[in-house]
Every structure is written in structure tokens, then in C-alpha cells.
């Protein structure tokens, strides 16, 4: 028996070794991709690319993890904890200008600024003018509060006539439903969720920042260092991601099912509606011409100038340091 | 047989009745006052939600539980020696104690993001947060227990020419056991809270994370499911520590 256990042991070890070889041979590049916040319907496209095998086709093993807001996201990129991030381009511009953080955008998702003011229909707030004298709810540190004066100017209203109730991000919805304010700020793609949540109160109206301000919002961010070391990985990641989004826009039901594989707590109906909203944001005029993710120089300049002016930053940054279209799939 | 039954009823009757009363009152409030489900879900809604997502619960519960237990272990490993050191050396007590107090006064919700930056977003950061929350009651109570020893006992063993080490091992430590357990029981409940705080601030798994995701979608029933599991976790851990106390120093546990 002793003699045979030796042979048995060796064969077992050899068998295990052989079975490990395919995994080693088919080695993929790991990409740690961090989102902007908790996973929602608006992140469907990334999961579509993951579960339809687009990332795998490009030889990428993408690990998608939830985000903790823009500053957290950019920090994780800068510290190397994440390779690619999905975050607000304006925050990246600020980080670069103020602290020299070497982050830039290689694709834009929300080509139209998605921040929106949701008000209960019964308040009859249809235009920016109707906001004067009202109270809005948002979370501490929200860029919306900083952006509001520009929105006010664009709509010719007095920003000081609008009051703010600042609460923890997770409490916004409850505070709004408890009618502690006339309006609450979320992203426009959250309209389905808000409609669902306020059904008993008659639903909501929405005013979208992007209709008044030509500013870019969330995009795909990488550090200069990562880009320099892995240009091909970034190119492949962007290509697979945009393919995932394109597929999601064409097949939202299937895409949402794939999203819910990892995130079963999400409501399918609401998620699908969010996907269609993201479609509207991503299919900007420039994207229709040059492909999803394309960033227009003039709009980027406007985004940069507005952001820096808003936060009183005296230093400036070169446009070429904050974005590049070089890693987008060449449009056909 | 009858003795057994009456004993079980006497021990478990009151708490069971209390819990049932709470659930009944809860149901009454939601049913009779028309409270919206997103504000206060009914007990039935919570149970239905738990059943619907029953395949999620084990994973997230076990993660929070592991964070709690590991964090507790760390706080014991750090806290008990610290308590001994602080009682042994008055000099160290004067220098170290204020630092411990300062750390305790900092709200862990504010510290948590810093831990995440320093240690990353994985399990270690949560364990660190739990440990930072749980170690204070352990240190303080254990140190108190080690210091407060009956004068008579100390005098007696000094007469019997006991060394400092012997005094420590045979008199102080057994005398401190009840206090240690008291501190650990408090630490256990704080540890669960610490794990959730850590998950709120930086995690994509665990009951705290579930609360965050469910809350953001106004799925308050699911939030309650997590809350119920968390309170059960705290209560069970508490009881386990008390059971250990009953075994090691039965004289210190009330009836």
C-alpha cells in the first residue's frame, strides 16, 4: 500500500499541475474598475460588457467594484488601488488643477450633465423661475450646490432666493418624501426611481442641469502613469465598454438581467428605465458623429473653465492634460 | 419532566413574550395608523423581503460576522495586555491612558475613511474599525478589575510572602475576570456597530452595505431585515460571552 500511495500522490500532483496550465496560458490582464457610487441601473453597460464576454474577448479580467463618490474614486486611482475609474470629469479637473493629481478622461459617459432637480408635481415647478423662494434638498459636499449659481444665471434667476437643506446622501429620499423641501437633487436617470417612490404623492417634475449647462459629467478616468504603462489595455477596455453600452442600449431587458446577476436587489423595471436615460446622455451630437465616448474640445474647455471658476481655483490646466480621444475606438 | 418544562418557561417565557409584544405593537402601528411602507414597513413586509432575498443574506451576514469577530479578537489581543500594562506600571498608566481616551473620543465615523485610505477597502480596514470601537471598554473594565482588588486579599498574600507575579496571576487576574467579561459584553455590541459603520463608509459586501443599497432604493423593508439580523447577531454574541462568564466565574453572573 505504501508504495502505491507515493505514485498516487505524485499523479495527483501532476494532474493538478496540468489542470492549472490552461489558466496560466490564457492569462488575462486584471483591470480594477471602480464606479462612482453604489451600483445602479445606470451602470448596466459595464456589466453588459462583463457578462457578454466583451472584456474577456479583449483579454481583460475586469473587476468592477462600487465607488464612494468622486473624491474617493480619484483617490483610489491616484493611489493605485484602482486602475480605471468611472467618475465626474469635473472632479478630475479640480484634482489636477489644485493638487496636481495626474488623472485624465479617456471617454465620456454623461456627455450631458445629468444632475436634475426633482419636485413633487403638486408644487407646479416647471421652470427655473419657479424655483425662487423654494427649498432644495441635497447632500453635503454635493457639486450640485456649487453648480447651482451657474444654473441660476443661465435661467436668469436669483440663486440666493433658493434655500438648501443639506442631509446625508442616503437620507435625501426620505427627507424629500417627508416634504421637508420642495425639490431634491439626483441624476436625471433616477427619474424612474423617484416616480416609483413618489407614486402615492403624485409623481415628480424634473429640471435637468444639462439642458442649461454644456458641461461634461462622468467619464472613464485613468492616471497618466497607468495610461503610459498600459495604453493598449486602456484602449481595449474602452472599446469593450462602449460595445457593452451600445449593446445595452439596443437590448435593455437582457442587459438589466445581466446587471441583476451581481446585483439582485435592483429593481428590473427601474434599472431598464435608467439605461434608457443614460442612452440619452451618452448619445450626444458629438458621440453620434464620432462614436460613443467622444469628447468635444469646446465643451471640454467650457467644462474646465466653469469648474475652475466655480471653485475659485487660480491655477489652470491644459486641455490635453484632462482628456484625450486617442483611446476611443476609431469610428467607422 | 414538569420541573424541566417550568424551568424552560421561566427562563425563556419572559423574553419570548416581550419580543412577541413588540412585534404585535409594531404590526398594530403599521396596520392601524396607515404608516407608509417606505417609512415603517410592517412585520409581514420585512419577513417577505427576507424570504425574497434569502439567498443574499448568508453571504452578507457572514461577512459582517467575521469582521465583528476578528475585530473583537484584535481588540482583546491589544486591549487585555494594555490593561495589564497600565495597572502594572503607574508611569505607563499616566502616559498611555490619555492617548487611549483621546482615541475613544474621536467619532469612529470620522476615523473610518482615514482607515480606508491607509489600509485599503478590504477586510483589514473593517477589522481595524471594529477593533478601534471595541477595545476601549475592554481596556477600561479590565484595568479597573485588575486594580480593584480587596485590600484584605492583598494584605493576606503579602503576609504569605507572595511575589508580585504570583499576586498578579493568582489574585488580581481572577478578581478581574468579572470586570473583563463586563467590558467584553459591552465591546461585543459595539463591535457589531463598528462593523456596520465600516461597511457604510467603505464596503461592497456585508449587512451595512445591504442597508445602504436598500435604503438608497427606499426598500425600507430590506433595511429592517438587515437591522433585525444585526440585533440578533449582537444579542447572540452577548449571550455567548455571558455563557463563557458563567463557566469561568459563575459567582459573578446574576440569576
Interface residues (C-beta under 8 A of the other chain):
Chain A: X38 X39 X40 X65 X66 X68 X72 X75 X76 X79 X81 X170 X173 X174 X177 X193 X197 X200 X264 X265 X266 X267 X270
Chain B: X36 X38 X39 X53 X55 X56 X113 X117 X120 X121 X201 X202 X204 X210 X212 X213 X214 X215 X216 X217 X218 X219 X222
